[in-house]
Each structure stands twice: as C-alpha cells, then as structure tokens.
Amino acid sequence: NPNSAIDRIKNSLSYKLGFAILEHKKQHGGGYITIPYKLYKIKQQHKKEQKLYKQTIKIFPHLAYPKVESCKDYNESIKYKYHFSYMLGEALIKAHKTWYKGGYFKLPSLLKEKYKLYSNIQNIINVLPQNLHYHFYNLTIKNHKINIQDLAYILKQHKDYKPILENIFHNFNFFIKHFDFIRIWLSSKDFKEKYKQENHPYPSLLDPKKLNNENEKINYKNIPAELAWEMNLPLPDNYEFVFLSGGVSGHAAMMKFLEDCCIGLYTRQTYRGGDVIGIYHDQYLILQKKHYNILVYMNYGNIQLKDKEKLISLFDLKRRVLFLVRDPISRLKSRVNHIAPNKFAKYDFCLDSDVRKVVDVKRYYSIEGISDFPEINILENYINSDFLCYSSLIKNFNSNIFYIDMDEIKPEKAFDTMCALANKFGFSRPIDEKKFSHIVFDDTIGYFPMRLHVNNIVVVVNTEFRAKQTQQSKEYINIISDFFDKPLKYDNLGIFIKPQDYKQLKQNNELLQATKNYLTNFIKALEERIEIEKSKLFKENDVLNYLKENKKLRVKLKKLLDKELVHLKQYRPDIVASWKYYQEFEKMCKELDGD
C-alpha cells in the first residue's frame, strides 16, 4: 500500500534483506550457504520493481507515491526502522557499498554494533510506558538527541526504583533535553545515598546542590515552580528552620510575630486552601530571595494526604523544626466555632444601608453546609489524623523538634517568648513590645475589611493588623482619632482613607458629618453584633460533654491522640501536662472506658 508508511518501510530493500536472513535462521537454524543467493535474488527483484516504478511515473506522473512523511501512519512507522530486520539490512547494504574498501570484512563488527543498538532500544522500550514510545522513536532516536546506550544504562540502573522511573517518564521531554546533566546526577553517590537507598518516594530529577548555584546552567532561578514541583525538586535551600503548626493553634499570630522579627516567610497558605502546588509555588519564589527565611507549613486538614506527604518530603528534613501546638480539645472547640464564608455578606455599603444588616455577616460550618449558628455535631468531621496531626506531621524529620505551646504567645508572654526564640534560632530580637501585646485574631475576625462608599470616596473599616497584612496601610491613612474622641472597645480598629479622598470629604462639611454619624452607628451596631455572635460560641466543656455522650467518637479521639501525642509526651511532657482540657478528657476516658 503506497499510502502506508509502514508498508513502504517493510517494502524497502533494507527491511527485506534483513527479514530474509532472520526468516532463514528461524526455518533452518543456520546453514548460511544458500543465503547469499537468496539475498541476491531479493536485491535483483527490488531493482526491477524500482525500475518499473520509475518508468511508470515517467509516463503517468499522477501515479507517483505520496511523500512518506504525508502518510497517516508516518509517526507510527518510525519504529519499524529500528526493527532488527531493517537494521540488519542496513548493515548488509553498507558493507556491500564499500566492498572495495573491505566492507565485508567490517560486516561482523557492524552487525555487532547494530545488534547492540537494537538490544538497547528494546531494553528501553520494555521499560518505557506505551504513551512515550512515539516520543522516543520520533524525537529521541530520530534526532540523535542522546546516546541510546547511556539511556539504556540509566533505565537499567534504576529499574527497581520505581519513583525515579515515574519521574523520568512524567518529565520525559525535559529529561531527554538535559540528559547528560541528569545522567551525572542519577549515577552519583549523593543520589544513591539520599534517595535510592532510602527508597525515597519523591526523588529529585536534578541535583539540589547544583540548583542552588546560580552559576550553573540549570538552577532554581530559571526553572518555573510548576515544573520544579513535577520534577520533585526540593524547595530552595535558603531557610534557617521549618515552622509547623496545626489549624486553630495560633499560627496567624505566630507568623505575624515572626514577621515583626524581620523574618522572611510565607503567610498566604490560608488563601491557597487545599492547593498544594500553589503553596509550593509561593514558597519556591520566596525562598529565592536573600534573607533570613523560614519554611512554613500549616496543617489545616484540607490537603490530600498524598499531596501533603509529597510537599513535606521536598523540605530539608534535617533542618530544625519549630512546632506550635495547642490543647487538642481547645482546637476542636475553636474549629467548631470557626466562621464559614458567607456569599450573601455585603462588605460594600453606603450611607443609606441598614447598619444592623451590614454587620450581620458571620456564618458557621454545619453538617448540612452553612448555618447561622455553630453546631457541635460537626466535631465528627475533625476527629481524624488530617486535622489532629502531631507526631504524623514530624515523622520524617531527622532533626531537633522544638515545641512551643500557644499559651506562650498570648499577649502577656509573647514578647518574652519571641526574645527567647530569637536567641535560640538566631533571628533578630523583637524591639517594639506593643506589637506583641494584642490578640491578633480577636472577636472582630470575619468582619473586615468593610468599605463604606460615600459618593466616589471609599472609607475602609479594618483592623490595623489586617490593613498591614494586605498592605492597605501603605496608601491609606488612619483617621479613627478624627472620628472618635474616646478609645473604642476594640482598640485595634481603624478607619482608613486615601489622603486625597479625605481632603475632598472635608471640603463638604455636611457629607463629612453624615459619614461620622453613620460610622458612629456602625461601630455601635458592630459591638452589639459581636456580643450576639460570642453568645453563640461553644466552650471546651461543651466539647467534653458532647464526647461524654458519644462513646464511639470519644474512643476514636482517645485512640487517635494516644498515637499522635507520643513524641510530644516523650520530649515535652510539661506541655501536655499543662493542657487542662486534654487532661480532663483523659480522666473522663479512664472513668468511662477504663483507659
């Protein structure tokens, strides 16, 4: 079939000669006396066919075969050029063409070379997934991109180490393009000791030491974060320690305090949700900046276990760890009370908006979805190792774990705690004690920022911490003292406006007074609403009482915490002993269940 590239390769002289030899050996098992005559007949017949074809198209040009590249099966046909039949025939033709230069004397070594190439190709094909065969035949071999023998050796060398083979195949284009660079790494002692001997589930495709060197052709600066994740590249080695914490354990306050000590760190994991690649991407970029950096991971329980394990495996597991912990019963209480997104909330409003409706924004998670009230029965969603993760979060670290309890960063202790940590970890000591004397996430959480639209002017009501966190404070001024003579109940609140807008507002006295009156009513309504919401919240004793009445859940939690708190109990029994509600839970389990 002239329209089939495969048929045309099989009809080539190379393929027919090689095929004849292999068929002869298969049928006769040797006896090569008659084979030269057979090959001669095949060659003569092929010449006749070619001659007839040329004569035909000379008379009837429209009967000329289409270019082989235009055949539908062209891409699939390339592999037939690497069948042993074709390669054997190629060797014979080459020997015959150079017979006068001793071509036939060189035939044995040429055949040996072809067989070696064929064997290497088959070894590679046997390992490569089916979906990469096309790439291998049509790009790698055809374009002579790499030494086939070296490729076969690398794949054979790691044939029993499945994770690196999966990495190679997943990033095959990059692997082939930078084969020599990668080959050296995969054959190195470092790779063997760090990854292969440990059977590391996420081996790096590139040498991490070289990646940190900007003088290397391939380094962290010129590899996109998304590709780095796909190739299992460890995060850039530019951090002093790892900061870990579970959800609702005071991590937001701790990160603020670390920032106030001039530490470079990642603060936006909350916004990434369960997007583990996004978390990796953000930290990958942050760690390329020359600074006193730390690596951050907050275990909210919203990331798939496999993704979490991969992310942590890309940390330097020998680096020191600062682990912020909290009484698990208090954590469960805070998680039950945690606010949920409210798609109906109006964070933008104007002077004729009802202030009571504006401040009614808080909603809570429930078994059914979202509710006006927190629900204690949602506890069952959080009694699992994804949320209550302690020992399992640090199980792979081969370093010193330094625990700190959330009580140590409460306003009355935070400054002294940060001074002690600065001495231990070598970062800048805090200077302004006021920055550490406030509760970071107080009763105002979930309300701000809110925006009052006064004609074409925007007045933002926000907390000072939130304004700084969103960098709003850089272009706005806080005019709270101009609007209120006495300190507000929540003294971290601010009223922010752009200087040019404030100047414009003050030029219209009537509008300025209306704005002041509205904000006075707004703050009053806000304070009333906060008290209403506080009255809805559960306490630790509510959690304990619920567990007391639910044996199945209680036993599950006891078993989970017995496992997760092993390391903490061993190295910081004082912290566990200080957990009032956990100790009450232990006592309850002993009284009710005998353990």
Legacy VTK file of the C-alpha trace (Angstrom):
# vtk DataFile Version 3.0
C-alpha trace
ASCII
DATASET POLYDATA
POINTS 595 float
0.000 0.000 0.000
1.815 3.170 -1.189
-0.288 5.271 1.195
1.042 3.385 4.217
4.446 4.446 5.547
4.715 1.156 7.445
4.184 -0.900 4.277
6.723 1.189 2.385
9.388 0.649 5.082
8.651 -3.073 5.049
8.997 -2.963 1.259
12.403 -1.240 1.467
15.498 -3.215 0.463
16.969 -2.919 3.974
13.926 -4.450 5.628
13.519 -7.227 3.026
17.168 -8.294 3.220
17.216 -8.366 6.999
13.861 -10.108 7.198
15.056 -12.807 4.781
18.123 -13.540 6.937
16.082 -13.778 10.131
13.437 -15.981 8.475
16.146 -18.245 7.063
17.690 -18.639 10.519
14.283 -19.335 12.040
13.443 -22.015 9.452
16.846 -23.629 9.020
18.613 -22.773 12.285
21.823 -21.926 10.433
23.145 -23.177 7.116
24.106 -19.906 5.537
25.464 -21.433 2.283
22.253 -20.705 0.379
21.560 -17.302 1.924
23.817 -15.215 -0.387
21.844 -16.471 -3.371
18.529 -15.603 -1.684
19.761 -12.122 -0.886
20.991 -11.689 -4.448
17.544 -12.655 -5.814
15.819 -10.211 -3.412
18.131 -7.406 -4.471
17.582 -8.094 -8.163
13.819 -8.254 -7.731
13.894 -4.967 -5.799
15.879 -3.325 -8.607
13.308 -4.473 -11.169
10.469 -3.081 -9.071
12.214 0.259 -8.667
12.991 0.435 -12.366
9.387 -0.364 -13.288
8.117 2.263 -10.823
10.362 4.983 -12.313
9.276 4.104 -15.855
5.612 4.129 -14.838
5.642 7.550 -13.166
7.599 8.966 -16.073
4.640 8.155 -18.299
1.944 8.586 -15.643
3.252 11.191 -13.130
-0.038 11.177 -11.207
0.744 7.605 -10.070
3.783 8.770 -8.079
3.669 7.714 -4.431
2.947 10.491 -1.941
5.810 11.622 0.236
6.231 9.139 3.046
6.013 11.987 5.593
2.462 12.720 4.419
1.187 9.208 5.135
-1.225 8.983 8.039
0.816 6.289 9.766
4.171 8.032 9.301
4.756 8.678 13.002
3.910 5.099 13.857
6.162 3.838 11.065
9.401 5.251 12.513
9.736 2.368 14.955
9.947 -0.093 12.038
13.278 1.453 11.104
14.528 0.110 14.417
13.290 -3.435 13.902
16.223 -5.786 13.726
15.208 -6.733 10.174
15.723 -3.160 8.959
18.925 -2.594 10.938
20.417 -5.887 9.730
19.597 -4.999 6.126
21.179 -1.552 6.579
24.419 -3.187 7.706
24.470 -5.500 4.671
23.861 -2.649 2.223
26.589 -0.535 3.837
29.071 -3.433 3.663
28.212 -4.094 0.016
28.572 -0.437 -0.990
32.084 -0.343 0.477
33.169 -3.842 -0.593
36.188 -2.409 -2.402
37.314 -0.857 0.899
36.972 -4.124 2.778
33.334 -3.551 3.652
32.558 -7.248 4.074
35.494 -7.671 6.453
33.944 -4.959 8.610
30.495 -6.556 8.441
30.811 -8.639 11.667
31.683 -5.584 13.773
28.967 -3.565 12.022
26.409 -6.289 12.750
27.563 -6.399 16.364
27.118 -2.623 16.623
23.623 -2.794 15.105
22.612 -5.641 17.404
23.851 -3.726 20.431
21.836 -0.679 19.368
18.791 -2.859 18.755
19.151 -4.536 22.165
19.485 -1.178 23.919
16.401 0.141 22.143
14.425 -2.952 23.133
15.570 -2.634 26.736
14.379 0.965 26.759
11.069 0.142 25.079
10.415 -2.630 27.595
10.670 -0.083 30.412
9.050 2.954 28.767
5.282 3.399 29.146
3.348 2.932 25.915
2.472 6.632 25.700
6.187 7.554 25.448
7.048 5.185 22.609
6.127 7.779 20.000
8.318 10.438 21.604
11.203 8.001 21.923
11.161 6.826 18.309
10.214 10.069 16.610
12.213 12.608 18.600
14.840 10.953 20.745
16.339 8.403 18.332
15.407 10.041 15.061
17.026 13.350 16.030
20.032 11.662 17.666
19.418 13.645 20.844
21.184 11.283 23.229
23.403 8.228 23.380
20.991 5.285 23.369
23.414 3.088 25.270
23.684 5.664 28.075
19.900 5.963 28.248
19.502 2.188 28.406
22.114 2.053 31.164
20.364 4.692 33.296
16.983 2.986 32.973
18.504 -0.410 33.720
20.431 1.026 36.677
17.195 2.208 38.277
14.813 -0.485 37.039
13.954 -1.448 40.625
13.482 2.129 41.840
10.002 2.886 40.560
9.688 6.515 41.847
12.617 7.807 39.771
11.388 5.978 36.672
7.979 7.598 37.137
9.676 10.983 37.492
11.718 10.419 34.323
8.705 9.327 32.303
6.496 12.130 33.655
9.104 14.718 32.598
10.463 12.868 29.575
10.907 15.919 27.336
12.981 17.709 29.968
14.865 14.508 30.767
15.904 13.982 27.150
16.758 17.651 26.599
19.064 17.735 29.629
20.073 14.082 29.600
23.808 14.494 30.165
23.230 16.817 33.116
20.654 14.479 34.671
22.639 11.309 33.907
25.552 12.504 36.047
23.185 13.173 38.958
21.330 9.856 38.703
24.651 7.985 38.639
26.084 9.878 41.602
26.808 8.670 45.119
24.678 11.519 46.507
21.598 10.353 44.609
22.140 6.773 45.703
22.529 7.645 49.388
19.899 10.361 49.643
17.165 8.823 47.520
17.687 5.323 46.168
18.964 3.605 49.310
16.211 5.254 51.335
13.628 4.311 48.714
12.537 7.950 48.871
9.045 8.231 47.336
9.752 11.601 45.658
13.327 11.620 44.272
14.566 14.819 42.674
15.272 14.667 38.949
18.051 17.256 39.367
20.933 17.673 41.793
19.688 20.039 44.561
23.218 21.249 45.331
23.707 22.473 41.772
20.252 24.024 41.676
21.244 26.377 44.495
24.244 27.596 42.478
23.232 30.500 40.227
26.341 29.916 38.096
25.027 26.535 36.977
23.262 26.424 33.615
20.184 24.915 35.266
19.286 26.391 38.652
16.286 27.451 40.726
16.213 30.877 39.083
15.451 29.513 35.608
13.166 26.587 36.454
9.461 27.503 36.800
7.939 26.491 40.131
5.264 24.371 38.430
7.924 22.324 36.611
10.015 22.103 39.785
7.034 20.518 41.569
6.531 17.993 38.772
10.223 17.014 38.953
10.173 16.672 42.774
12.774 19.384 43.261
13.325 20.186 46.956
12.449 23.746 47.897
15.443 26.118 47.535
17.924 25.623 50.360
17.636 29.156 51.688
15.834 28.810 55.006
17.028 28.586 58.586
14.344 26.386 60.080
10.875 24.938 59.452
7.807 26.329 61.214
4.945 23.853 61.615
1.528 24.214 63.160
-1.921 22.691 63.090
-5.025 24.713 62.313
-6.558 26.932 65.035
-3.374 26.783 67.081
-2.359 30.435 66.968
-0.374 30.154 63.753
-1.567 33.507 62.355
-0.342 35.337 65.450
2.934 33.433 65.419
3.589 34.296 61.788
2.890 37.963 62.493
5.363 37.870 65.385
7.994 36.170 63.216
7.490 38.817 60.536
7.924 41.506 63.184
11.338 39.949 63.873
12.372 40.606 60.238
11.949 37.007 59.087
11.004 36.210 55.501
8.167 33.693 55.460
5.065 32.567 53.600
1.838 33.981 55.030
-0.765 33.206 52.376
-1.405 29.480 52.825
-4.918 30.256 54.089
-5.773 31.789 50.708
-4.425 28.766 48.850
-6.799 26.385 50.631
-6.031 22.833 49.551
-3.961 23.942 46.547
-0.701 22.220 47.484
1.024 23.152 44.216
0.161 26.785 44.896
1.663 26.519 48.393
4.843 25.022 46.933
4.904 27.661 44.176
4.670 30.587 46.603
7.375 29.301 48.940
9.585 28.363 45.979
9.637 32.035 44.940
10.001 33.439 48.465
12.998 31.233 49.215
14.908 32.599 46.233
15.230 35.956 47.993
18.372 36.520 50.026
17.066 36.992 53.541
16.680 35.248 56.890
13.942 32.950 55.611
11.986 30.144 57.182
9.848 27.441 55.636
6.217 27.343 56.748
3.561 24.646 56.699
0.175 24.912 58.376
-1.727 21.642 58.673
-5.348 22.730 58.282
-6.516 19.238 57.346
-7.722 20.394 53.922
-4.925 18.882 51.812
-4.993 15.330 50.482
-2.630 13.046 52.422
-0.560 12.136 49.361
-0.096 15.799 48.397
0.843 16.716 51.967
3.399 13.909 52.150
4.947 14.989 48.869
5.166 18.642 49.936
6.850 17.809 53.247
9.210 15.373 51.525
10.511 18.337 49.500
11.613 20.079 52.715
15.098 19.591 54.126
14.126 17.025 56.749
17.372 17.586 58.655
16.565 21.238 59.296
15.474 22.322 62.789
11.716 22.490 63.396
9.677 24.948 65.452
6.311 23.297 66.114
3.472 25.398 67.554
0.975 23.194 69.416
-2.238 23.608 71.382
-4.529 21.602 73.624
-6.456 19.361 71.141
-9.764 19.881 72.986
-9.334 23.654 72.648
-8.509 23.171 68.983
-11.702 21.192 68.445
-13.690 23.894 70.239
-12.220 26.609 68.004
-12.779 24.520 64.882
-16.468 24.026 65.729
-16.766 27.789 66.254
-14.839 28.604 63.081
-16.568 31.020 60.743
-17.572 29.978 57.246
-17.719 32.076 54.078
-20.975 33.984 53.654
-21.741 34.622 49.996
-24.604 36.944 50.969
-22.484 39.241 53.152
-22.286 42.863 52.000
-18.796 44.160 52.629
-19.512 47.181 50.426
-22.276 49.523 51.560
-23.329 53.185 51.518
-24.782 55.831 53.837
-28.370 54.603 53.452
-27.521 50.938 54.217
-29.022 49.430 57.377
-26.052 49.074 59.760
-27.631 46.088 61.544
-27.836 44.143 58.296
-24.349 45.234 57.229
-22.694 43.815 60.364
-24.668 40.553 60.280
-22.032 38.709 58.254
-20.896 35.770 60.383
-21.908 32.263 59.412
-20.671 28.881 60.612
-19.986 25.410 59.261
-22.595 22.744 59.878
-23.276 19.154 58.872
-25.660 20.489 56.209
-23.231 23.152 54.955
-23.528 26.727 56.284
-25.575 27.869 59.283
-26.340 30.972 61.374
-25.125 29.056 64.428
-22.153 26.763 65.067
-23.108 23.099 65.503
-21.358 20.830 67.992
-22.136 17.683 65.982
-19.708 18.821 63.289
-16.978 17.577 65.647
-17.026 14.202 63.922
-15.599 15.855 60.786
-12.440 16.893 62.639
-11.602 13.901 64.785
-9.123 12.480 62.301
-5.378 12.454 61.657
-5.704 15.095 58.938
-6.768 17.729 61.450
-5.318 16.453 64.748
-1.883 15.911 63.303
1.090 15.978 65.687
3.508 13.006 65.509
2.497 12.130 61.952
3.413 15.648 60.817
7.012 15.320 62.017
7.572 11.602 61.459
10.005 12.132 58.565
12.104 14.873 60.151
15.548 13.757 61.306
16.251 16.829 63.380
15.594 18.618 66.641
11.905 19.399 67.131
11.370 22.454 69.330
7.811 22.621 70.654
6.079 25.796 71.757
2.596 25.920 73.245
0.060 28.509 72.103
-0.167 29.887 75.650
3.422 31.101 75.246
2.408 33.574 72.526
-0.574 35.109 74.281
-0.254 38.895 74.833
1.227 38.699 78.326
4.013 36.304 77.247
4.524 36.855 73.505
7.341 39.412 73.667
9.457 37.370 76.092
8.786 34.208 74.106
9.961 35.806 70.862
13.110 37.100 72.585
13.895 33.562 73.753
13.232 32.126 70.282
15.444 34.800 68.701
18.311 33.663 70.912
17.706 30.002 70.111
17.234 30.289 66.340
19.469 33.271 65.638
16.991 35.762 64.185
16.569 39.445 65.089
15.223 40.096 68.559
11.902 41.977 68.729
12.116 45.663 69.633
8.629 47.163 69.945
6.836 45.350 72.778
3.483 46.894 71.768
3.429 44.817 68.582
3.210 41.679 70.697
0.644 42.833 73.242
-2.547 42.344 71.186
-4.627 39.304 70.327
-4.134 39.017 66.580
-7.411 37.269 65.790
-9.831 38.703 68.337
-13.630 38.961 68.313
-13.509 41.151 65.196
-12.320 38.312 62.956
-14.559 37.752 59.950
-15.902 41.286 59.681
-13.184 43.191 57.903
-12.284 44.865 55.693
-15.606 46.649 55.101
-15.972 49.520 52.657
-18.296 52.494 53.085
-18.912 54.229 49.753
-19.519 57.960 50.171
-20.247 59.222 46.660
-16.991 58.451 44.830
-14.955 58.138 48.044
-14.199 54.807 49.745
-13.793 54.694 53.524
-12.375 51.379 54.745
-13.128 49.999 58.199
-10.450 47.487 59.087
-8.189 46.241 61.854
-4.658 47.609 61.876
-3.249 44.082 61.592
-5.431 43.242 58.600
-4.584 46.559 56.929
-0.887 45.833 57.283
-1.306 42.234 56.141
-2.994 43.341 52.900
-0.556 46.264 52.540
-3.555 48.597 52.517
-1.854 50.801 55.129
0.769 51.876 52.599
-1.627 54.021 50.579
-4.246 54.875 53.219
-4.176 56.952 56.396
-5.944 56.004 59.627
-8.389 58.759 60.683
-10.012 56.919 63.603
-8.918 59.617 66.083
-10.631 62.302 63.965
-13.953 60.482 64.145
-13.975 59.252 67.762
-12.884 61.193 70.846
-12.790 58.186 73.169
-10.964 54.873 72.611
-13.151 52.200 71.055
-13.873 48.896 72.752
-11.787 47.221 70.063
-8.751 49.460 70.005
-7.184 47.746 67.000
-9.914 49.091 64.709
-9.077 51.769 62.203
-10.876 53.941 59.668
-8.748 54.213 56.565
-8.988 56.604 53.649
-6.684 57.874 50.930
-5.273 61.337 51.795
-6.670 62.968 48.661
-10.129 61.499 49.363
-10.073 62.727 52.949
-9.193 66.198 51.756
-12.150 66.082 49.361
-14.510 64.788 52.081
-13.544 67.581 54.497
-14.443 70.164 51.863
-18.099 69.055 52.147
-18.965 69.551 55.821
-22.478 68.118 55.500
-21.189 64.933 53.884
-18.372 64.670 56.430
-20.845 64.905 59.327
-23.148 62.332 57.716
-20.171 59.981 57.381
-19.216 60.466 61.047
-22.788 59.846 62.195
-23.091 56.725 60.080
-19.802 55.284 61.327
-20.797 56.014 64.934
-23.971 53.984 64.420
-21.984 51.359 62.531
-19.489 50.851 65.382
-22.331 50.631 67.925
-24.161 48.034 65.801
-20.898 46.146 65.297
-20.199 45.937 69.035
-23.746 44.682 69.650
-23.434 42.110 66.867
-20.105 40.866 68.223
-21.719 40.207 71.612
-24.548 38.298 69.898
-22.059 36.140 67.993
-19.949 35.495 71.114
-23.041 34.171 72.883
-23.414 31.525 70.162
-19.974 30.008 70.649
-19.218 26.695 72.318
-16.724 26.280 75.157
-14.268 23.440 75.821
-16.689 21.985 78.376
-19.333 21.710 75.652
-16.892 19.615 73.619
-16.125 17.399 76.623
-19.827 16.932 77.393
-20.543 16.004 73.781
-17.744 13.423 73.854
-19.042 12.117 77.171
-22.369 11.311 75.497
-20.798 9.873 72.314
-18.720 6.812 73.148
-17.783 5.923 69.576
-16.405 9.399 68.925
-14.734 9.535 72.334
-12.938 6.206 71.822
-11.876 7.270 68.346
-10.390 10.525 69.668
-8.622 8.746 72.540
-7.023 6.239 70.183
-6.005 8.985 67.762
-4.422 11.219 70.414
-2.603 8.287 72.030
-0.881 7.835 68.680
-0.402 11.478 67.706
0.946 12.741 71.049
3.642 10.084 71.542
6.561 12.314 70.533
5.272 15.380 72.374
4.697 13.396 75.580
8.207 11.991 75.342
10.056 15.271 74.793
7.743 17.912 76.300
5.568 16.216 78.913
5.271 19.598 80.636
3.278 20.986 77.698
0.863 18.052 77.703
0.507 18.313 81.480
-0.440 21.996 81.109
-3.348 21.188 78.801
-6.275 21.493 81.204
-8.984 20.178 78.896
-6.944 17.340 77.434
-6.210 16.178 80.988
-9.946 16.294 81.744
-10.583 14.261 78.599
-8.021 11.647 79.700
-9.649 11.469 83.128
-13.084 11.072 81.549
-11.893 8.220 79.306
-10.384 6.436 82.284
-13.585 6.742 84.287
-15.923 5.764 81.448
-13.846 3.341 79.385
-11.182 2.137 81.792
-8.239 3.508 79.769
LINES 1 596
595 0 1 2 3 4 5 6 7 8 9 10 11 12 13 14 15 16 17 18 19 20 21 22 23 24 25 26 27 28 29 30 31 32 33 34 35 36 37 38 39 40 41 42 43 44 45 46 47 48 49 50 51 52 53 54 55 56 57 58 59 60 61 62 63 64 65 66 67 68 69 70 71 72 73 74 75 76 77 78 79 80 81 82 83 84 85 86 87 88 89 90 91 92 93 94 95 96 97 98 99 100 101 102 103 104 105 106 107 108 109 110 111 112 113 114 115 116 117 118 119 120 121 122 123 124 125 126 127 128 129 130 131 132 133 134 135 136 137 138 139 140 141 142 143 144 145 146 147 148 149 150 151 152 153 154 155 156 157 158 159 160 161 162 163 164 165 166 167 168 169 170 171 172 173 174 175 176 177 178 179 180 181 182 183 184 185 186 187 188 189 190 191 192 193 194 195 196 197 198 199 200 201 202 203 204 205 206 207 208 209 210 211 212 213 214 215 216 217 218 219 220 221 222 223 224 225 226 227 228 229 230 231 232 233 234 235 236 237 238 239 240 241 242 243 244 245 246 247 248 249 250 251 252 253 254 255 256 257 258 259 260 261 262 263 264 265 266 267 268 269 270 271 272 273 274 275 276 277 278 279 280 281 282 283 284 285 286 287 288 289 290 291 292 293 294 295 296 297 298 299 300 301 302 303 304 305 306 307 308 309 310 311 312 313 314 315 316 317 318 319 320 321 322 323 324 325 326 327 328 329 330 331 332 333 334 335 336 337 338 339 340 341 342 343 344 345 346 347 348 349 350 351 352 353 354 355 356 357 358 359 360 361 362 363 364 365 366 367 368 369 370 371 372 373 374 375 376 377 378 379 380 381 382 383 384 385 386 387 388 389 390 391 392 393 394 395 396 397 398 399 400 401 402 403 404 405 406 407 408 409 410 411 412 413 414 415 416 417 418 419 420 421 422 423 424 425 426 427 428 429 430 431 432 433 434 435 436 437 438 439 440 441 442 443 444 445 446 447 448 449 450 451 452 453 454 455 456 457 458 459 460 461 462 463 464 465 466 467 468 469 470 471 472 473 474 475 476 477 478 479 480 481 482 483 484 485 486 487 488 489 490 491 492 493 494 495 496 497 498 499 500 501 502 503 504 505 506 507 508 509 510 511 512 513 514 515 516 517 518 519 520 521 522 523 524 525 526 527 528 529 530 531 532 533 534 535 536 537 538 539 540 541 542 543 544 545 546 547 548 549 550 551 552 553 554 555 556 557 558 559 560 561 562 563 564 565 566 567 568 569 570 571 572 573 574 575 576 577 578 579 580 581 582 583 584 585 586 587 588 589 590 591 592 593 594
